[in-house]
Amino acid sequence: MTAFFCPRCWKEVEEGCRVCPNCGYEIDSFDSLSYEEKMISALNHSVDEFRINAINVLGRIGGERAVEALRKLAWKENSVPILLEVVKALHSLSREFESAKNALKELERHRARVVAERAKELLEQTFNNFQ
């Protein structure tokens, strides 16, 4: 039996399965998603390296939906390396999206001190570059 993983919940499902038995996601609908939506979905992957890659891609190509997904991830995530990647991605997006800048400002109050300090540092760096 060949298996693959649901693109929403990342649980193993049998090949040919059209609806995930775990989360009810219509697996065939994944093909119709935009690349950004697929990367947002990958933020929930169980493998940290895949999540980090998705965060990096979203930091380069993401839009408002990516900003919101990264903002939400920053408050539910516990892994500091992943959180630092989120900060970096939001910083990249802050050049184009005010919402990303606002998300970084929120992260200045993050429970993980290193994350809060990095967000503050990047915001100050950006502000100093515009003076």
C-alpha positions in Angstrom: 0.0 0.0 0.0 1.5 3.4 -1.1 0.7 6.3 1.2 1.0 10.0 1.0 0.2 13.0 3.2 -2.9 15.2 3.4 -1.8 18.8 2.3 -3.9 20.3 5.1 -3.3 18.2 8.2 -0.2 16.3 7.1 -1.6 13.0 8.3 -0.8 9.9 6.2 -3.6 8.8 3.8 -3.8 6.0 1.3 -3.0 6.7 -2.3 -6.1 7.5 -4.3 -7.9 8.9 -1.3 -10.0 11.9 -2.4 -11.0 13.1 1.1 -8.7 13.0 4.1 -10.2 10.7 6.7 -8.6 12.7 9.5 -9.6 16.3 8.6 -12.1 16.0 5.8 -10.1 18.0 3.3 -10.9 17.4 -0.3 -7.4 16.4 -1.4 -8.1 17.0 -5.2 -8.8 20.7 -4.4 -5.2 21.2 -3.4 -4.2 21.5 -7.1 -6.4 24.5 -7.6 -4.7 26.5 -4.8 -2.3 29.3 -5.6 1.3 28.8 -4.8 1.0 31.2 -1.9 -2.0 29.2 -0.5 0.1 26.0 -0.8 2.9 27.6 1.1 0.5 28.9 3.8 -0.8 25.3 4.1 2.8 24.1 4.6 3.1 26.3 7.7 1.3 23.4 9.5 3.6 20.7 8.3 5.0 18.3 10.9 8.6 18.6 9.7 10.2 21.9 10.8 12.5 22.1 7.8 9.4 22.1 5.5 7.8 24.8 7.6 11.0 26.9 7.6 11.2 26.6 3.8 7.5 27.7 3.5 8.2 30.7 5.8 11.2 31.8 3.7 9.2 31.5 0.4 6.3 33.5 1.9 8.8 36.2 3.0 9.8 36.6 -0.6 6.5 36.1 -2.5 3.7 36.5 0.0 0.9 38.9 0.1 -1.6 40.0 2.8 -2.8 36.4 3.4 0.7 35.3 4.0 1.3 38.2 6.5 -1.8 37.2 8.4 -0.8 33.5 8.4 2.7 34.4 9.6 1.3 36.7 12.3 -0.9 33.9 13.6 1.9 31.4 13.5 4.1 33.7 15.6 1.7 33.6 18.5 1.1 29.8 18.5 4.6 28.6 17.7 7.0 27.5 20.4 10.1 26.8 18.4 12.5 29.8 18.6 14.3 29.0 15.3 10.9 29.0 13.5 9.8 32.1 15.2 13.0 33.9 14.2 12.3 32.9 10.6 8.8 34.3 10.9 10.3 37.6 12.1 12.7 37.7 9.2 9.9 36.9 6.7 7.6 39.6 8.2 10.5 42.1 8.0 10.9 41.3 4.3 7.1 41.7 3.7 7.0 45.0 5.7 8.6 46.8 2.8 5.4 46.3 0.9 2.7 45.7 3.5 1.9 47.9 6.4 0.2 44.9 8.1 3.6 43.1 8.2 5.1 46.1 9.9 2.3 46.1 12.4 2.8 42.4 13.0 6.5 43.1 13.8 5.4 45.8 16.2 3.2 43.3 18.0 6.1 40.8 18.2 8.1 43.4 20.2 5.9 42.1 23.0 6.4 38.4 22.3 6.9 36.0 25.2 10.2 34.8 23.8 12.6 37.5 24.6 14.9 36.8 21.7 12.0 37.1 19.3 10.9 40.4 20.8 14.4 41.7 20.6 14.9 40.7 17.0 11.6 42.2 15.9 12.5 45.5 17.7 16.0 45.4 16.1 14.6 44.9 12.6 12.0 47.7 13.0 14.7 50.1 14.3 17.0 49.1 11.4 14.2 49.8 8.9 13.3 53.1 10.5 16.9 54.2 10.6 17.3 53.4 6.9 14.4 55.7 6.0 15.8 58.7 7.8 
